[in-house]
Structures are given as C-alpha cells and as structure tokens.
C-alpha cells in the first residue's frame, strides 16, 4: 500500500476523488503500521491471557479500520477513473499517468494481502461495551 501511496502522492493532478483516495490510503497505511507495531509490542509466549486478549482486540480493530480506509481509497480511485472515462467518451484525450500500472498492481496486491492475512478481522469489528 505504501508503494501505491507514494505513486499517488507523486501525481500532480487536481481532483477531489484522487485527493480523497490519497487521504484514505494514507490513513490505511498508518493504521497497518500501527497494527504491526502493536503485534510486536508484546512477547506472545510470555504474556498473560488478559494482555493477549487486549492486544488481539486492538489488532482486530486496527485491521478492520485499515481495511475500511483502503476500501474508501479504492472507491475514490474508481470515481476518478470513471471521470476520466467520461472525459474520454466526450472526445477529450486523456493519458494515464506514468505510474498508473504500478498503482493498479499495488492496490491489487494489497487487496489480496488483506483477504489472505486478515480474513476474519476485516469482516466485522467488535464493539467495546465498557
């Protein structure tokens, strides 16, 4: 995801959907960085059950929120693409950015990784009652 974010940030295109995609993807990258920092913040073998449970709950919430931001980034990127297709259908010449293939591949790989690594966490978020 960070490769896609770097490529998106390097684009000098003024578009609201593209800006929203950048913001959501930036938040997703931050949350997944927090996920991995939290995962490595305890020693799982030596920690007591309460610490493991609390950390697992935090990990689940981070994975879910990260995936939601990733989905919003994908939706906004699709809106941008739709607007470019509309422009092209009206007769305007629209050239895709140079790094467009890399962005597309990065989004595809990130989606596959979310589905493989966090399959259970991204399905739902456990709400805390207390």
DRENMI-816660 format. One line per field, with one value per residue (C-alpha): residue in one letter; y, z, x. Coordinates in nm, 2 decimals, decimal comma. Layout:
REM residues N
residuo	(a;...)
py	(Y;...)
pz	(Z;...)
px	(X;...)
END
This chain:
REM residues 130
residuo	(x;x;x;x;x;x;x;x;x;x;x;x;x;x;x;x;x;x;x;x;x;x;x;x;x;x;x;x;x;x;x;x;x;x;x;x;x;x;x;x;x;x;x;x;x;x;x;x;x;x;x;x;x;x;x;x;x;x;x;x;x;x;x;x;x;x;x;x;x;x;x;x;x;x;x;x;x;x;x;x;x;x;x;x;x;x;x;x;x;x;x;x;x;x;x;x;x;x;x;x;x;x;x;x;x;x;x;x;x;x;x;x;x;x;x;x;x;x;x;x;x;x;x;x;x;x;x;x;x;x)
py	(0,00;0,24;0,20;0,29;0,59;0,71;0,69;0,86;1,14;1,20;1,27;1,64;1,61;1,83;1,61;1,57;1,20;1,15;1,37;1,16;0,84;0,97;1,07;0,73;0,54;0,74;0,66;0,29;0,28;0,45;0,20;-0,10;0,03;0,06;-0,30;-0,43;-0,22;-0,34;-0,70;-0,68;-0,48;-0,78;-1,12;-1,35;-1,66;-1,50;-1,26;-1,34;-1,41;-1,06;-0,89;-1,12;-1,06;-0,69;-0,68;-0,91;-0,68;-0,38;-0,57;-0,67;-0,30;-0,17;-0,43;-0,36;0,02;-0,01;-0,22;0,02;0,31;0,10;0,03;0,40;0,48;0,22;0,36;0,72;0,60;0,42;0,75;0,92;0,66;0,69;1,06;1,01;0,76;1,01;1,27;1,03;0,95;1,32;1,33;1,46;1,29;1,15;0,99;0,78;0,88;0,71;0,52;0,40;0,03;0,03;0,19;-0,07;-0,36;-0,22;-0,19;-0,55;-0,69;-0,50;-0,64;-0,99;-0,95;-0,81;-1,11;-1,36;-1,22;-1,05;-1,25;-1,27;-0,92;-0,73;-0,90;-0,72;-0,50;-0,60;-0,30;-0,25;-0,22;-0,09)
pz	(0,00;0,07;-0,28;-0,42;-0,18;-0,29;-0,65;-0,58;-0,39;-0,68;-0,92;-0,98;-1,07;-0,91;-0,85;-0,54;-0,58;-0,62;-0,31;-0,11;-0,23;-0,12;0,23;0,29;0,16;0,39;0,69;0,59;0,57;0,91;1,07;0,93;1,05;1,40;1,36;1,30;1,58;1,82;1,71;1,80;2,12;2,34;2,38;2,29;2,46;2,79;2,82;3,03;2,88;2,96;2,78;2,48;2,47;2,50;2,23;2,00;2,03;1,94;1,64;1,52;1,54;1,36;1,08;1,03;1,03;0,79;0,55;0,56;0,47;0,19;0,06;0,07;-0,12;-0,38;-0,42;-0,47;-0,71;-0,91;-0,92;-1,06;-1,32;-1,41;-1,45;-1,69;-1,89;-1,92;-2,04;-2,30;-2,42;-2,47;-2,71;-2,48;-2,49;-2,15;-2,09;-1,78;-1,55;-1,60;-1,27;-1,33;-1,38;-1,06;-0,87;-1,01;-0,92;-0,57;-0,50;-0,63;-0,41;-0,11;-0,16;-0,19;0,13;0,33;0,22;0,30;0,62;0,79;0,65;0,99;1,12;0,81;0,82;1,13;1,42;1,78;1,97;2,33;2,58;2,87)
px	(0,00;0,28;0,41;0,07;0,06;0,40;0,29;-0,04;0,13;0,37;0,08;0,03;-0,34;-0,60;-0,91;-1,13;-1,17;-0,80;-0,73;-0,98;-0,81;-0,47;-0,61;-0,78;-0,48;-0,25;-0,47;-0,48;-0,10;-0,07;-0,32;-0,15;0,19;0,03;-0,10;0,25;0,40;0,13;0,18;0,55;0,49;0,44;0,61;0,32;0,46;0,53;0,23;-0,07;-0,41;-0,55;-0,27;-0,31;-0,68;-0,65;-0,38;-0,57;-0,88;-0,67;-0,52;-0,86;-0,98;-0,67;-0,70;-1,07;-1,02;-0,73;-0,93;-1,22;-0,99;-0,84;-1,19;-1,27;-0,95;-1,03;-1,39;-1,25;-0,99;-1,26;-1,46;-1,15;-1,12;-1,49;-1,45;-1,15;-1,36;-1,64;-1,39;-1,26;-1,61;-1,67;-1,37;-1,10;-0,77;-0,68;-0,34;-0,30;-0,01;0,32;0,30;-0,06;0,03;0,23;-0,06;-0,30;-0,07;-0,01;-0,39;-0,44;-0,17;-0,29;-0,64;-0,51;-0,30;-0,59;-0,80;-0,53;-0,37;-0,67;-0,97;-1,15;-1,06;-1,19;-1,54;-1,66;-1,55;-1,61;-1,76;-1,63;-1,91;-1,71)
END
